[in-house]
Amino acid sequence: MDKGNRHNLVTFGLAGLLLLPACRWDAPDPERDDTPTSGRILVLADADCRAVIDQELMVFTSFYPKAEVNVRYMDEAALLRNMQSDSVRCVVTTVDPGADQDAYLRSRNITPRIVPVYHGGVAVAINPASLVRQLDLDDLRRLLDRQALNVTTDVADTRALDSLEAIFAGSGSGVARLLVDSLGIKQLKARSVPDVAAAMDQVANNPRTVALLPFEAISDLDNPQVREWRNRVRLVPIAATPGGEALLPSQSTLADGSYPLRRTVKMIVMEGKSGLGTGFVSFVANHKGQRIILKLGVAPISIPSRDVEIVP
């Protein structure tokens, strides 16, 4: 090879090295380049919904191993404060965004998509030794409102009702907020305990304690822990009106709306594209996710079909 050819090769080699940085390939960012079945997202979820969302997440990630869904559970009050963050892509809650949340989303040019996924409810658990056999909404108002002591009640022994102390699981409980709003409670007469396990222990050990709990936390009777809790306490049937039919929370009474303390859980998608948040919500809202909800003992929004083949 002559001197001129060697000089040309060196020149081309140096030019290639100089061009390499401009041609550098960047790996996908899992938080920015996510798809409906891959990437990484942050989901905030009401702690009341943990039993359902944990199961949904386990199945979703088994189908889509490239999806990393980080769920942070918190009480309702904390969730509403923390959903105003650029990193949050999805929220699981029983309340719609308020004025502050709407203003924040508008500032990001995001229109939230609100997708109902199941009907839950508030269960009332009492010690098996209690004289109280059923309650109506007026009874609950008398129990929970310091200013409602003159409300009439059909409880056979009113002293049994007056002696009860109400507790909630979690200091910012969405159950407490629902009852305050729906019953028109002016001054809440109740205290909070750390979680559902603590509430069930107190009810089981104290005949004067009544716990108001998210039904989905105690609905899955295939769960040994739930069976142990349910064996130690008694659920109280609730009537909408004095003298009305008192019903227990169940899949059927939640589905048809006859249980008076029903509430709807929804997933709010807060992303400006069809990303992993959209994929996770679509999974929960469609037939696979709704079957999981059905198995857990609460009421899916859409009842999955069952195909039965009759062979002659």
Secondary structure as UniProt FT lines:
FT   HELIX           3..19
FT   HELIX           21..23
FT   TURN            30..32
FT   TURN            36..37
FT   STRAND          38..46
FT   HELIX           47..49
FT   HELIX           50..63
FT   TURN            65..66
FT   STRAND          67..74
FT   HELIX           76..82
FT   TURN            86..87
FT   STRAND          88..93
FT   HELIX           99..107
FT   TURN            108..109
FT   STRAND          113..126
FT   TURN            128..129
FT   STRAND          135..136
FT   HELIX           137..144
FT   TURN            146..147
FT   TURN            149..150
FT   HELIX           158..162
FT   STRAND          165..169
FT   TURN            171..172
FT   HELIX           174..183
FT   STRAND          191..193
FT   HELIX           196..205
FT   TURN            207..208
FT   STRAND          209..214
FT   HELIX           215..217
FT   TURN            221..222
FT   HELIX           224..232
FT   STRAND          234..235
FT   STRAND          238..239
FT   TURN            242..243
FT   HELIX           251..255
FT   TURN            256..257
FT   TURN            260..261
FT   STRAND          262..269
FT   HELIX           276..285
FT   HELIX           287..295
FT   TURN            296..297
FT   STRAND          299..300
//
